[in-house]
Amino acid sequence: MSDATISLPMPRIPGARRRLQDNPVVGHKRVLLAAPRGYCAGVDRAVVAVEKALDLYGAPVYVRKQIVHNVHVVSELEQQGAIFVDEVDEVPSGAHVVFSAHGVSPAVVNAAAERGLRAIDATCPLVTKVHREAVRFSRDDFQILLIGHAGHEEVEGTAGEAPDHVTLVNGPDDVDSIVVRDPDKVVWLSQTTLSVDETMETVRRLRERFPNLQDPPSDDICYATQNRQVAIKKVAEQADLVIVVGSANSSNSVRLVEVALEYGAKAAYRVDYASEIKQEWLDGAASIGVTSGASVPEVLVQEVLDDLAGAGYRDVQEVKTAEEDLMFSLPKELRKDITGKQDARALGGRGR
């Protein structure tokens, strides 16, 4: 972990925005900038997949659900020619459709095939891993206790792999009501974007009820979710206020607010854009923590830093708890450019 002061480029701000006031506070004004933050490898891969599909096939390209849970990213892709739909039956027969990073159930894959759609699967490989675990454990007739949020696309996709074997566990408070067929044949899996601490508490309570509960072969909560939570824990210890950039339907962004409050931040709020920061949040705040969810482009964080600089928070200190260099290959349909040559972005999205 390092607390080195860094210099960040000022972003290009589209249009005029309300400026925050530079009011006095007790102590030195500073920003504690969490690292890692923002785009993870799975999100980068999914966004680039839509961009590449538009390059190769032209607009429109259809996307089932939001490609990632961020309103800015979705809006930018819509402007490029992507059309977002709720279900594949809204896509014209024969068209290209991209499945989002959150994954889909086999029923959705089959429905797309029946309509003759040319499907591109942008499911995060870490979500695909959980799908494969669900298939394997159901084949061995285990009851799968899937820890996750009802209605989340990722949960729906994973549960759809083994609907007769999956029981949803929304959190620790659900544990006492869980009924299993055979307490000796139960295993837990989880949504990849949950709070690590809350998930482990749920598992602890499940194991109290079912001592022979099996663990997944590897941790289901993704590396990026864990890394961002570890970083904000370190920031929260020193922060009067934490600002999390991310959308309301982004599970990992919402969790970051909760983790910040749990680990010592006096206040924490989530915003989609810098313009949503309220002046009263800054009252009395000398140290402001800033982070972003795994589906948030860095330009949105830079806009927050710019607005805070205008309010006197010009000292930006990066609090780094991990290095991330994981990259995922694009879906196989998109690894070549329009001439048929290997695309420079095929192995690792934007390569950052």
Steps between C-alpha positions, in 0.01 A plus 500: 500500500630842408376848588708692245372833373434475126420742222195416291402660169193721507211347303310654214173613657207505256300820547468720806446340840416643838819559695551391858601774744842514662384533860746485791535183711711404797810325371670452163269436205596187310357221284583136575466328162446126529691264275396268349174659384290515186499264203585137562614259228153353452335840455773620264456186291122539484504869401767444236295204370207731422730759342671234287165352393389844384829541310470161330129473431379859507208647693276391644642232724257379766599437862289296740472700826759763589840380382633613840318680781598859425268762354784698338646198321157395373427852375835523320441166324147601404645807328728268301207289381441235765138419581431358847209261545358306792455169319617339176145487359534878449792446259424466127563151364854455372641805676812512716436493874756532780441330834601724791793452736261363765427184303183328381325172565491215245136589435607843368770342281245258356245776441758701305589197290135431422467856362809455287687772686875529465593500867824634647555394860668778701445323834786569740718186515478509880121479477534217247708317761210516747262373229726199443513432873118502513483251212755269659345498847150451364627206295622346827154569651614762751260764621661833414451783748555800276584812701386805307233759437165392360437651157865577420587385146802308620295305751232425240763374257674275754174363640386427145785253458346269763153627595399179677809504721537869594364665813554876523641644822465879503722548806562399862139561604376240250699215651255389769223445244706292256373144450726236344428151372818341634726694742792283389471610136499880506747747351507879491573722203468879479436796277840644412433862605391465862650636819776260599429545871125448472547195277736340748251570780229330295727200444583486871132486593427243230779279633357524852176351365664264250843391632577298185445799271757490220694800370539582131834388354615863493374834629195614302518869593709654225849638554392851399212512746730385781781739404270802490354411838846456655609839363193686626542344845847659519368833375197499731720484809628850416200658327242748621304436180513231231363553150441186294450547128261239363142434400216402732457159333870421533519251786873546557468881505220488757709262711790746500282760673399244762860385555623859536247572773573173677875570505499849643392760246288765669281523189490327160294564187468354151478721191480435128651838415700770676205739459308292757741587783319724750672794662381400847684168474827693513416694817774426755666238276877536481581154354278374219534146372419433135454167325290347223326174425633242257282621211597869521724667239781709645377822336215513751745478791712773344195726486443446873864587570469814289192618688662425836813689393280802438382471860857501630574128500805519275727264695427156350662203673462156348438219750606186317440153643548279192622493141270367229629372165243234409363519145243283323487412132207635301225258390632288213274669243673833563869411505558602137454836333288568194782380269526167683827581676553451872374811680745678731234507773413129471702398802417740779249760389653848522827366633516730799 
